[in-house]
Amino acid sequence: MNPTGQAPGRGPLFWVLVLGGGGLVACCLFTMLGVAAMSVFGEGMDLDQPSATTGGGGTWIPAGEVARSTTLTQQLAGGRWVYQSGGSVDTVVARAGATAWVQSNSSGTLYAFAFEADGTYTFEWASAVTLYGGTSRSSCIEKGAWSLDGSRLTLEPQSQHATYVSNAGLSQDKEDEDLSARTYEVVDIELDGIVPAGAPPGRFPGIELKGPGAKFDISRQHYELDLQRL
């Protein structure tokens, strides 16, 4: 009985269940939103996790910047410089010469630059966002001329071919969105890769590319890309 006519007090167990349930809902919501920031697809890359001795050559490694310079001493020509974001890179397959889209509940971005000794470059961009089972995809291949003055990199686009695919499957191609020259600051950085437990730090050199985003890139307007040489 409740002789006072007031609502019965809530015991400790009641509040534990309420708070626990609220935490579970918040956790589920965070997981659902986090799906949009998961994995990425790649092109021409071996995405297996390397050992610490592999360094940055030949394999893209999830890594973070640990040191930087104010100058550029590395040669840009002869190799691919890659930035990749996304958590589940193991779901990606590599294809030489063309981006391979993987049917997975994942999201991510890829930036890849190839600077040739003859002064030409190829810039490949790809992005995918999956949410609630629907995936939108965007990609572009840009080609042009590049030049370096100290740590200032200038790209002069000569062609761009972009493709945008909505999560409903509608596709649109766009050519030469903006062929204006873009200038970036590039400096040496040191990266620390993720290695197996107990292994020594997998540190290796890279570069940071900082400057305006390309017009065809709908994901960001400004670049601060930590690039690994493959």
C-alpha positions as CSV (number, residue, x, y, z in Angstrom):
1,M,0.0,0.0,0.0
2,N,0.9,3.6,-0.5
3,P,-1.0,5.4,2.3
4,T,0.2,8.9,1.3
5,G,-1.2,8.6,-2.2
6,Q,2.2,9.6,-3.7
7,A,4.0,7.8,-6.5
8,P,6.3,5.1,-5.2
9,G,10.0,6.0,-5.1
10,R,12.4,4.6,-7.7
11,G,14.8,2.1,-6.4
12,P,18.5,1.9,-7.4
13,L,17.8,-1.0,-9.8
14,F,15.3,1.2,-11.7
15,W,17.9,3.9,-12.4
16,V,20.6,1.4,-13.3
17,L,18.3,0.0,-16.0
18,V,17.3,3.5,-17.3
19,L,20.8,4.7,-17.5
20,G,22.0,1.5,-19.0
21,G,19.3,1.6,-21.6
22,G,20.1,5.2,-22.5
23,G,23.7,4.3,-22.9
24,L,22.8,1.4,-25.2
25,V,20.7,3.7,-27.4
26,A,23.5,6.3,-27.6
27,C,25.9,3.5,-28.5
28,C,23.7,2.2,-31.3
29,L,23.2,5.7,-32.7
30,F,26.9,6.4,-32.6
31,T,27.5,3.1,-34.4
32,M,24.9,3.9,-37.1
33,L,26.4,7.4,-37.7
34,G,29.9,5.9,-37.7
35,V,29.1,3.7,-40.7
36,A,29.4,6.8,-42.8
37,A,33.1,7.2,-41.9
38,M,34.2,3.7,-42.4
39,S,36.3,1.9,-45.1
40,V,37.6,3.0,-48.5
41,F,38.3,1.4,-51.8
42,G,41.6,1.5,-53.6
43,E,43.3,1.3,-56.9
44,G,46.6,-0.4,-57.7
45,M,47.5,-0.9,-54.0
46,D,48.3,-3.9,-51.8
47,L,46.2,-3.3,-48.7
48,D,47.5,-6.1,-46.5
49,Q,48.8,-4.9,-43.2
50,P,52.6,-4.9,-43.4
51,S,55.2,-5.5,-40.7
52,A,57.1,-2.6,-39.1
53,T,60.1,-3.2,-41.4
54,T,58.1,-2.7,-44.6
55,G,58.2,1.1,-44.2
56,G,56.1,3.1,-46.5
57,G,57.2,1.6,-49.8
58,G,54.8,-0.5,-51.8
59,T,52.0,-0.8,-49.3
60,W,49.6,1.8,-47.8
61,I,49.8,1.7,-44.0
62,P,47.3,3.2,-41.6
63,A,49.6,5.8,-39.9
64,G,49.7,9.1,-38.1
65,E,52.0,12.1,-38.4
66,V,54.6,12.3,-35.6
67,A,57.0,14.9,-36.9
68,R,57.3,17.5,-39.7
69,S,59.8,19.8,-41.4
70,T,59.3,23.2,-43.0
71,T,61.0,22.1,-46.3
72,L,60.7,19.4,-48.9
73,T,63.8,17.2,-49.6
74,Q,62.1,14.1,-51.1
75,Q,61.8,13.6,-54.9
76,L,58.1,13.7,-55.9
77,A,58.7,12.0,-59.3
78,G,58.7,8.3,-59.7
79,G,56.0,6.7,-57.6
80,R,52.5,7.1,-56.2
81,W,51.7,9.3,-53.3
82,V,48.6,8.1,-51.5
83,Y,46.3,9.4,-48.7
84,Q,43.5,7.1,-47.7
85,S,40.8,7.3,-45.0
86,G,38.4,4.8,-43.7
87,G,38.5,2.1,-41.0
88,S,37.9,-1.2,-42.8
89,V,40.5,-1.2,-45.5
90,D,40.6,-5.0,-45.5
91,T,37.2,-5.0,-47.4
92,V,38.9,-3.3,-50.4
93,V,40.4,-5.1,-53.4
94,A,43.0,-3.5,-55.6
95,R,42.9,-3.3,-59.4
96,A,45.7,-1.9,-61.6
97,G,44.5,0.9,-63.9
98,A,40.9,1.2,-62.7
99,T,39.1,1.8,-59.4
100,A,37.4,-1.3,-58.2
101,W,34.1,-0.6,-56.4
102,V,33.5,-3.1,-53.6
103,Q,29.9,-3.9,-52.5
104,S,30.3,-3.5,-48.8
105,N,28.6,-1.5,-46.1
106,S,31.5,1.0,-45.9
107,S,32.6,4.5,-46.6
108,G,35.9,6.3,-47.2
109,T,38.1,8.4,-49.5
110,L,41.2,7.9,-51.6
111,Y,43.6,10.5,-53.0
112,A,46.5,9.3,-55.2
113,F,49.1,11.4,-57.0
114,A,51.6,10.1,-59.6
115,F,54.2,12.7,-60.6
116,E,56.2,11.8,-63.7
117,A,59.7,12.9,-64.5
118,D,58.5,14.5,-67.8
119,G,56.5,17.1,-65.8
120,T,53.1,15.4,-66.1
121,Y,50.9,14.1,-63.3
122,T,47.8,12.0,-62.7
123,F,45.5,12.8,-59.7
124,E,43.0,10.1,-58.8
125,W,40.2,10.8,-56.3
126,A,37.5,8.5,-55.1
127,S,34.9,8.7,-52.4
128,A,32.1,6.5,-51.1
129,V,29.5,7.0,-48.4
130,T,27.2,4.2,-47.3
131,L,24.3,4.8,-44.9
132,Y,21.4,2.6,-44.2
133,G,22.3,0.2,-47.0
134,G,22.6,2.9,-49.7
135,T,25.9,3.9,-51.2
136,S,26.8,7.1,-53.1
137,R,30.0,7.1,-55.0
138,S,32.2,9.8,-56.6
139,S,35.4,9.6,-58.5
140,C,37.6,11.7,-60.8
141,I,40.8,11.3,-62.8
142,E,42.7,14.5,-63.4
143,K,45.7,14.9,-65.7
144,G,48.0,17.8,-66.3
145,A,51.4,19.4,-65.7
146,W,53.2,19.9,-62.4
147,S,56.1,22.0,-61.3
148,L,58.0,22.5,-58.0
149,D,59.6,25.6,-56.6
150,G,61.1,24.8,-53.3
151,S,58.2,23.5,-51.3
152,R,55.5,25.1,-53.5
153,L,53.9,22.6,-55.8
154,T,51.8,23.9,-58.8
155,L,49.3,21.7,-60.6
156,E,48.0,22.8,-64.0
157,P,45.1,20.6,-64.9
158,Q,44.6,19.7,-68.6
159,S,41.7,17.2,-68.3
160,Q,39.3,16.0,-65.7
161,H,36.7,13.2,-65.9
162,A,34.4,12.9,-62.9
163,T,31.6,10.4,-62.2
164,Y,29.0,10.8,-59.5
165,V,26.6,8.0,-58.6
166,S,23.7,8.5,-56.1
167,N,22.7,5.9,-53.6
168,A,19.7,5.3,-55.9
169,G,22.0,4.3,-58.7
170,L,21.6,7.5,-60.8
171,S,24.9,8.4,-62.5
172,Q,26.2,11.7,-63.9
173,D,29.5,12.4,-65.7
174,K,31.2,15.7,-65.7
175,E,34.2,16.8,-67.7
176,D,36.7,19.6,-66.9
177,E,35.0,21.1,-63.9
178,D,37.8,23.6,-63.4
179,L,41.1,23.7,-65.2
180,S,42.6,26.6,-63.2
181,A,46.1,26.1,-61.8
182,R,46.2,25.2,-58.0
183,T,49.2,25.8,-55.8
184,Y,50.1,23.7,-52.7
185,E,52.6,23.7,-49.9
186,V,54.4,20.3,-49.6
187,V,56.8,19.5,-46.7
188,D,58.5,16.4,-45.3
189,I,56.8,14.6,-42.5
190,E,57.4,11.4,-40.5
191,L,54.6,8.9,-40.1
192,D,54.2,6.2,-37.4
193,G,52.4,3.2,-38.7
194,I,50.2,0.7,-36.9
195,V,52.2,-2.4,-36.2
196,P,51.5,-5.7,-34.4
197,A,51.6,-5.7,-30.6
198,G,55.2,-5.9,-29.4
199,A,56.8,-4.8,-32.7
200,P,59.0,-1.7,-33.0
201,P,57.4,1.5,-34.3
202,G,56.9,1.4,-38.0
203,R,58.1,4.9,-38.8
204,F,58.7,6.0,-42.3
205,P,58.9,9.3,-44.3
206,G,56.0,11.0,-46.2
207,I,54.9,14.4,-47.3
208,E,52.0,16.7,-46.4
209,L,50.2,18.4,-49.2
210,K,48.3,21.5,-48.1
211,G,46.1,23.8,-50.2
212,P,42.8,24.3,-52.1
213,G,40.6,21.3,-52.8
214,A,39.8,20.5,-56.5
215,K,36.4,21.7,-57.7
216,F,35.3,18.2,-58.6
217,D,35.9,17.0,-55.0
218,I,32.6,17.4,-53.3
219,S,33.9,16.0,-50.0
220,R,36.2,18.9,-48.9
221,Q,37.2,22.4,-50.0
222,H,40.7,22.4,-48.5
223,Y,43.4,19.7,-48.5
224,E,45.8,18.7,-45.7
225,L,46.8,15.3,-46.9
226,D,49.5,13.1,-45.3
227,L,50.8,11.2,-48.3
228,Q,52.7,8.0,-48.3
229,R,54.9,7.0,-51.2
230,L,54.1,3.7,-52.8
